[in-house]
């Protein structure tokens, strides 16, 4: 358990930022109150599943692209709101979360969560590879509040609540079986939610998601372009550009952004035989090393080599880099 109880008032915000980033994923945490901040995190492991209970004062947490690129791991998370309320924003959607609601969020993409008053939440984190749900199905449920008054959510809520309070102390064989049950339940939840929302594969929202998935699968192709993406999905380049007008970006910017994120993540990874900067750039679709360096510096404020050196020297993998 990590708690601010024994931390001097002046140091509590910094302590809480580090505690949250170490326990969950690297995030920026901004307390909302004026008085001394109070919070605690209790975490247990259940095989490959991590179960954490967070009880804290009002705050806002943000998972930014820069923090994502520094993370060696990026699990899928399911939150169970036990008390208080929250507002989750991810993938352009805004979810108002009340007591008893569930939310799914993918830590490989930016998100923010606002907690306007003191709250308690259970956070279940599991590796993306354990879920059989497609990227499109997963993206369709992120940024939405899942009610638990009836349907599958009503079945899932008591199980998750009980598991959160008794996750530790199980023999390895039992822990593995329980973790497997949770994965199956989450897969079912994603499937049911996707079906209940009635989203057809050819609706604009799903087409945007399919395009995003296509881009992620083909980032290493230097010839990836809006025209080729449009042809692969049977639409015109003009319609493709129009679809992304509401996404706050363009296809070209999205491709460059995703390539830079993957390059940043690979350069930050600790390894005895670290690849060269030019090799990383080429692997993620950058033809010109000079163009890659300029684009990387514009996005992250340092050169690729400086980024790699700073990440290699930080004391704890996955923690935000010092700006001092």
Secondary structure as UniProt FT lines:
FT   STRAND          2..3
FT   TURN            5..6
FT   HELIX           9..11
FT   HELIX           12..23
FT   STRAND          28..31
FT   STRAND          39..46
FT   TURN            47..48
FT   STRAND          49..56
FT   STRAND          59..63
FT   HELIX           65..69
FT   STRAND          76..83
FT   STRAND          86..90
FT   TURN            91..92
FT   STRAND          93..97
FT   TURN            99..100
FT   STRAND          102..106
FT   TURN            107..108
FT   STRAND          111..115
FT   STRAND          119..126
FT   HELIX           128..130
FT   HELIX           135..141
FT   TURN            142..143
FT   STRAND          145..146
FT   HELIX           151..165
FT   TURN            168..169
FT   HELIX           172..196
FT   TURN            197..198
FT   TURN            201..202
FT   HELIX           204..217
FT   TURN            218..220
FT   TURN            222..223
FT   HELIX           226..232
FT   TURN            233..234
FT   HELIX           237..243
FT   HELIX           244..247
FT   HELIX           251..268
FT   TURN            272..273
FT   HELIX           277..283
FT   TURN            284..285
FT   HELIX           289..300
FT   HELIX           304..313
FT   TURN            317..318
//
